Amino acid sequence: MDRFLILVGGELHESPRIRQLAGLSYRKIIAGDSGLMWAYRLGIVPDQMLGDFDSVSGPVLEYFLDKKIPHKEYPARKDYTDSELALSVALDQAGPGDKVVILGGLGGRLDHTLSNIFLLLRGEKENVDVLLCDGFNEVQLIRGPSVTHWDPMPSMKYFSLIPFEGPARGVTLEGFSYPLDKGCLLPGYTLGNSNEVLEGGGTVTLEEGSLLVVRCADRKDLYGDRKENEI
């Protein structure tokens, strides 16, 4: 399995999960526009950068241009977001079973956040698992019929299942604080919200439909009374 890393705009918060994901090895690292800001702060040198570069500071952009990193500039008026352009580059090189990690893409403007979540469907069509993470939240997509195992994650203890494209049927949860036996999760209802994976790990069985798997942290759990640090 190959992994690809994409850094895009939105919010990104320093957390154990972000540091873990940033420290993995990747076949290719792509930065889209203001994702260069996160790359700079995380000490990551991308293999490729793209976008209209209207949201990244001049000094940061010059820093990476001086490193002779391949880049492609697009006009500000275009049909695709920088996030979609970056994902398209990754998917062109990824194969079935590979994984794309997107740091950023959540928070900030709601239209961009929603659009980025729906980009998970692009990955699914190519049989590539796409993960969105901003440090406090991460989102993945699963589709039935499937059985997936989930380890506990202390830095993101809340585990929610949200029906994505209609009813999700035959949902069985084992190894969770709130188990479920062949339940049906319906759009407009919150049955799958705010669960927790038990110490031994949990299993999600989905017979039909699709689910967003959302793992979250309370900011106070990471920072207590201190002011949070955005990287």
Disulfide bonds with the S-S distance in Angstrom:
none
